[in-house]
Amino acid sequence: MRRPRDEESFKEFNYVSKIFKDEKLISQIPGNLPKVALIFPNDYEVASSSLAWSWIEQLLANRGIGVERFFYEPWFKRFYSVEEQRPIDEFSTWLFTFQFENDLRNIADLLIKRGIPLNASDRENYHPLIIIGGPVNLFNVEILSDIADLLFVGDLECAIDQVSQALMNDNKFESIKEMLKIPQVYSKVHGKENFKNCQGTLDIVPFSHFTTPHSVFKNKLLVEIGRGCIRRCAFCVTGYTKKPVKFANAESVIEIFRKYKTEEFGLISATITDYPYLNTLLDHMERENIKFSVSSMRVDDVNERLLKMLKVTDHKSFTVAPEGISQRIREIMLKDITQEGIFNGLTLGRNVGFEHVKLYYIIGFSEETSEDYREFFWFIDEVNKMGYRKITLSINPLVPKPKTPFEYRKMIDRKDYEERIKYIKKNLQDKAKIYAESYKESFMQYQISRLKGIETIEFIKENFMKK
């Protein structure tokens, strides 16, 4: 790749180049002529922490598609691929994975900077084919229906052969024609309104083809052991949109451990402790002295062995998500966890030597009373008595999501949220480090989750485009 000559472009090129040099390739991606830009519309740390970013590249490349990864930084203008630092304009198909509502801002910024009309109906033949998939489509496929040429709903494994065959076409409209035959594809601009979601199997266990020190899972090889969630928390879309739940075969996971035995692993699942063969994996990892991290686990299901094994990796803190500030609020949230279960898990964490605990909470329910807050403050006092040297609280406002039991709830207003945060800090400022999620970002998430069609483009113009 010829290096850019102007200073600004070279800075961007060099930034991406250094990122790639820090990656350790675990398995090689077949080299093919560049065609598909696989875009994670967030920064590299977030992108590299998503197994989808790697797994989709592997699925396409192994079927002969030339694909390279892209990520987003607000100061980027040219956008260079991770692997070869090719400008995104050299790719005829742009495939976005829409993981978080607020990434809409980044998708729009990238399109605008590269001169791509936001409205799909305004594009010409020479513009790239814009395909958008990802979990946000599962609860509101209409958010990007006027922006995407094609929307893919569900897991790519369900139609990977058909998608690959369609993308082999050098003619944009022939590719679109073939893509429209796929049941999981929806396209407003091309008149295909009927589509169906499909959840893939884990018969072939997804794992990342690289590790990096810049990921949340620092230098870990990611392995997906579960997809979907058996729980039905009323605030979370996962349990309602990714059904039925799939679990990877334990022997298939262990085979990956054996093949890449010198690596450390990041186990990916909605809740690791719900994985039915966890003890089988732990037996193998303990016997082979394999270090690992987990994406999430239920505090009431942890045991001493699991926590000890996590601690010897590089876990310096123990993360717990009580979610509700009282047992009554947890019941409203359908969070099936008891105060006793939380205490037992926290006690185990302290007993195995964790000195830092992170607690995640959601506030902003109309049902909250002063009694709920008294219980919350008492609870944090009790955690302090356990001997943790550092307690960190992450407080987030409830963001009611489509396709959940909370879909029709209203979000707390800014003033009320800020007053509750002030009340929490006043009572707990000497007992815990408190981080409150930005109301602006949370409310934007709430707004975007409900947008449809042309509303999204108007929202972008009003909120993201410089006046």
BELNORRA-V610023 format. One record per residue. N is the residue number from 0. RES is the residue in one letter. NEAR is the number of other C-alpha atoms within 8 Angstrom. Layout:
n=N res=RES near=NEAR
n=N res=RES near=NEAR
//
This chain:
n=0 res=M near=5
n=1 res=R near=3
n=2 res=R near=6
n=3 res=P near=8
n=4 res=R near=6
n=5 res=D near=6
n=6 res=E near=7
n=7 res=E near=6
n=8 res=S near=11
n=9 res=F near=11
n=10 res=K near=8
n=11 res=E near=13
n=12 res=F near=12
n=13 res=N near=8
n=14 res=Y near=8
n=15 res=V near=12
n=16 res=S near=10
n=17 res=K near=8
n=18 res=I near=9
n=19 res=F near=9
n=20 res=K near=7
n=21 res=D near=8
n=22 res=E near=10
n=23 res=K near=8
n=24 res=L near=8
n=25 res=I near=8
n=26 res=S near=6
n=27 res=Q near=6
n=28 res=I near=8
n=29 res=P near=7
n=30 res=G near=6
n=31 res=N near=9
n=32 res=L near=6
n=33 res=P near=11
n=34 res=K near=11
n=35 res=V near=13
n=36 res=A near=16
n=37 res=L near=14
n=38 res=I near=13
n=39 res=F near=14
n=40 res=P near=13
n=41 res=N near=11
n=42 res=D near=10
n=43 res=Y near=10
n=44 res=E near=9
n=45 res=V near=10
n=46 res=A near=13
n=47 res=S near=13
n=48 res=S near=9
n=49 res=S near=8
n=50 res=L near=13
n=51 res=A near=6
n=52 res=W near=14
n=53 res=S near=13
n=54 res=W near=12
n=55 res=I near=9
n=56 res=E near=12
n=57 res=Q near=10
n=58 res=L near=10
n=59 res=L near=13
n=60 res=A near=14
n=61 res=N near=9
n=62 res=R near=8
n=63 res=G near=9
n=64 res=I near=15
n=65 res=G near=12
n=66 res=V near=13
n=67 res=E near=13
n=68 res=R near=13
n=69 res=F near=12
n=70 res=F near=14
n=71 res=Y near=14
n=72 res=E near=7
n=73 res=P near=6
n=74 res=W near=4
n=75 res=F near=8
n=76 res=K near=9
n=77 res=R near=10
n=78 res=F near=11
n=79 res=Y near=13
n=80 res=S near=15
n=81 res=V near=13
n=82 res=E near=7
n=83 res=E near=8
n=84 res=Q near=11
n=85 res=R near=8
n=86 res=P near=10
n=87 res=I near=10
n=88 res=D near=6
n=89 res=E near=8
n=90 res=F near=12
n=91 res=S near=11
n=92 res=T near=11
n=93 res=W near=13
n=94 res=L near=12
n=95 res=F near=13
n=96 res=T near=12
n=97 res=F near=15
n=98 res=Q near=8
n=99 res=F near=8
n=100 res=E near=10
n=101 res=N near=10
n=102 res=D near=11
n=103 res=L near=10
n=104 res=R near=9
n=105 res=N near=12
n=106 res=I near=9
n=107 res=A near=10
n=108 res=D near=10
n=109 res=L near=10
n=110 res=L near=11
n=111 res=I near=10
n=112 res=K near=9
n=113 res=R near=9
n=114 res=G near=6
n=115 res=I near=9
n=116 res=P near=9
n=117 res=L near=11
n=118 res=N near=10
n=119 res=A near=11
n=120 res=S near=6
n=121 res=D near=7
n=122 res=R near=9
n=123 res=E near=5
n=124 res=N near=6
n=125 res=Y near=4
n=126 res=H near=8
n=127 res=P near=9
n=128 res=L near=9
n=129 res=I near=11
n=130 res=I near=13
n=131 res=I near=12
n=132 res=G near=14
n=133 res=G near=13
n=134 res=P near=10
n=135 res=V near=12
n=136 res=N near=15
n=137 res=L near=11
n=138 res=F near=10
n=139 res=N near=10
n=140 res=V near=11
n=141 res=E near=10
n=142 res=I near=14
n=143 res=L near=11
n=144 res=S near=15
n=145 res=D near=17
n=146 res=I near=10
n=147 res=A near=13
n=148 res=D near=14
n=149 res=L near=13
n=150 res=L near=15
n=151 res=F near=13
n=152 res=V near=16
n=153 res=G near=15
n=154 res=D near=8
n=155 res=L near=9
n=156 res=E near=8
n=157 res=C near=9
n=158 res=A near=9
n=159 res=I near=10
n=160 res=D near=7
n=161 res=Q near=9
n=162 res=V near=10
n=163 res=S near=12
n=164 res=Q near=8
n=165 res=A near=12
n=166 res=L near=9
n=167 res=M near=8
n=168 res=N near=9
n=169 res=D near=7
n=170 res=N near=6
n=171 res=K near=9
n=172 res=F near=6
n=173 res=E near=10
n=174 res=S near=13
n=175 res=I near=10
n=176 res=K near=8
n=177 res=E near=9
n=178 res=M near=11
n=179 res=L near=11
n=180 res=K near=7
n=181 res=I near=10
n=182 res=P near=8
n=183 res=Q near=12
n=184 res=V near=15
n=185 res=Y near=13
n=186 res=S near=14
n=187 res=K near=11
n=188 res=V near=10
n=189 res=H near=6
n=190 res=G near=6
n=191 res=K near=11
n=192 res=E near=7
n=193 res=N near=6
n=194 res=F near=10
n=195 res=K near=8
n=196 res=N near=8
n=197 res=C near=9
n=198 res=Q near=10
n=199 res=G near=9
n=200 res=T near=7
n=201 res=L near=12
n=202 res=D near=6
n=203 res=I near=7
n=204 res=V near=11
n=205 res=P near=9
n=206 res=F near=11
n=207 res=S near=12
n=208 res=H near=13
n=209 res=F near=11
n=210 res=T near=13
n=211 res=T near=12
n=212 res=P near=9
n=213 res=H near=9
n=214 res=S near=13
n=215 res=V near=8
n=216 res=F near=10
n=217 res=K near=9
n=218 res=N near=10
n=219 res=K near=13
n=220 res=L near=13
n=221 res=L near=12
n=222 res=V near=14
n=223 res=E near=13
n=224 res=I near=14
n=225 res=G near=14
n=226 res=R near=11
n=227 res=G near=14
n=228 res=C near=12
n=229 res=I near=7
n=230 res=R near=5
n=231 res=R near=10
n=232 res=C near=10
n=233 res=A near=11
n=234 res=F near=12
n=235 res=C near=10
n=236 res=V near=12
n=237 res=T near=9
n=238 res=G near=13
n=239 res=Y near=10
n=240 res=T near=10
n=241 res=K near=11
n=242 res=K near=9
n=243 res=P near=6
n=244 res=V near=10
n=245 res=K near=9
n=246 res=F near=10
n=247 res=A near=13
n=248 res=N near=9
n=249 res=A near=9
n=250 res=E near=6
n=251 res=S near=10
n=252 res=V near=13
n=253 res=I near=10
n=254 res=E near=8
n=255 res=I near=9
n=256 res=F near=8
n=257 res=R near=7
n=258 res=K near=6
n=259 res=Y near=7
n=260 res=K near=9
n=261 res=T near=4
n=262 res=E near=8
n=263 res=E near=11
n=264 res=F near=12
n=265 res=G near=13
n=266 res=L near=13
n=267 res=I near=13
n=268 res=S near=13
n=269 res=A near=12
n=270 res=T near=11
n=271 res=I near=15
n=272 res=T near=10
n=273 res=D near=7
n=274 res=Y near=11
n=275 res=P near=6
n=276 res=Y near=7
n=277 res=L near=9
n=278 res=N near=6
n=279 res=T near=8
n=280 res=L near=11
n=281 res=L near=9
n=282 res=D near=8
n=283 res=H near=9
n=284 res=M near=10
n=285 res=E near=9
n=286 res=R near=7
n=287 res=E near=6
n=288 res=N near=6
n=289 res=I near=11
n=290 res=K near=11
n=291 res=F near=12
n=292 res=S near=12
n=293 res=V near=9
n=294 res=S near=11
n=295 res=S near=9
n=296 res=M near=12
n=297 res=R near=11
n=298 res=V near=11
n=299 res=D near=9
n=300 res=D near=8
n=301 res=V near=11
n=302 res=N near=8
n=303 res=E near=9
n=304 res=R near=6
n=305 res=L near=9
n=306 res=L near=12
n=307 res=K near=9
n=308 res=M near=11
n=309 res=L near=12
n=310 res=K near=11
n=311 res=V near=8
n=312 res=T near=9
n=313 res=D near=6
n=314 res=H near=9
n=315 res=K near=8
n=316 res=S near=9
n=317 res=F near=10
n=318 res=T near=8
n=319 res=V near=10
n=320 res=A near=9
n=321 res=P near=11
n=322 res=E near=9
n=323 res=G near=12
n=324 res=I near=14
n=325 res=S near=10
n=326 res=Q near=9
n=327 res=R near=7
n=328 res=I near=12
n=329 res=R near=15
n=330 res=E near=9
n=331 res=I near=7
n=332 res=M near=10
n=333 res=L near=9
n=334 res=K near=12
n=335 res=D near=7
n=336 res=I near=9
n=337 res=T near=7
n=338 res=Q near=7
n=339 res=E near=6
n=340 res=G near=10
n=341 res=I near=12
n=342 res=F near=8
n=343 res=N near=9
n=344 res=G near=13
n=345 res=L near=10
n=346 res=T near=9
n=347 res=L near=11
n=348 res=G near=12
n=349 res=R near=12
n=350 res=N near=7
n=351 res=V near=9
n=352 res=G near=7
n=353 res=F near=13
n=354 res=E near=11
n=355 res=H near=12
n=356 res=V near=13
n=357 res=K near=12
n=358 res=L near=12
n=359 res=Y near=13
n=360 res=Y near=13
n=361 res=I near=11
n=362 res=I near=10
n=363 res=G near=10
n=364 res=F near=7
n=365 res=S near=5
n=366 res=E near=5
n=367 res=E near=9
n=368 res=T near=6
n=369 res=S near=6
n=370 res=E near=6
n=371 res=D near=12
n=372 res=Y near=11
n=373 res=R near=8
n=374 res=E near=10
n=375 res=F near=10
n=376 res=F near=10
n=377 res=W near=8
n=378 res=F near=8
n=379 res=I near=10
n=380 res=D near=9
n=381 res=E near=8
n=382 res=V near=10
n=383 res=N near=10
n=384 res=K near=7
n=385 res=M near=8
n=386 res=G near=8
n=387 res=Y near=13
n=388 res=R near=6
n=389 res=K near=9
n=390 res=I near=13
n=391 res=T near=12
n=392 res=L near=12
n=393 res=S near=12
n=394 res=I near=12
n=395 res=N near=10
n=396 res=P near=13
n=397 res=L near=11
n=398 res=V near=10
n=399 res=P near=13
n=400 res=K near=12
n=401 res=P near=12
n=402 res=K near=9
n=403 res=T near=12
n=404 res=P near=7
n=405 res=F near=10
n=406 res=E near=9
n=407 res=Y near=7
n=408 res=R near=6
n=409 res=K near=5
n=410 res=M near=11
n=411 res=I near=11
n=412 res=D near=6
n=413 res=R near=7
n=414 res=K near=6
n=415 res=D near=8
n=416 res=Y near=12
n=417 res=E near=8
n=418 res=E near=8
n=419 res=R near=8
n=420 res=I near=9
n=421 res=K near=8
n=422 res=Y near=8
n=423 res=I near=9
n=424 res=K near=9
n=425 res=K near=7
n=426 res=N near=8
n=427 res=L near=10
n=428 res=Q near=10
n=429 res=D near=5
n=430 res=K near=9
n=431 res=A near=10
n=432 res=K near=9
n=433 res=I near=10
n=434 res=Y near=8
n=435 res=A near=8
n=436 res=E near=10
n=437 res=S near=6
n=438 res=Y near=9
n=439 res=K near=6
n=440 res=E near=9
n=441 res=S near=11
n=442 res=F near=10
n=443 res=M near=9
n=444 res=Q near=11
n=445 res=Y near=12
n=446 res=Q near=8
n=447 res=I near=12
n=448 res=S near=11
n=449 res=R near=9
n=450 res=L near=10
n=451 res=K near=10
n=452 res=G near=12
n=453 res=I near=7
n=454 res=E near=8
n=455 res=T near=13
n=456 res=I near=12
n=457 res=E near=8
n=458 res=F near=9
n=459 res=I near=11
n=460 res=K near=8
n=461 res=E near=7
n=462 res=N near=6
n=463 res=F near=9
n=464 res=M near=7
n=465 res=K near=3
n=466 res=K near=2
//
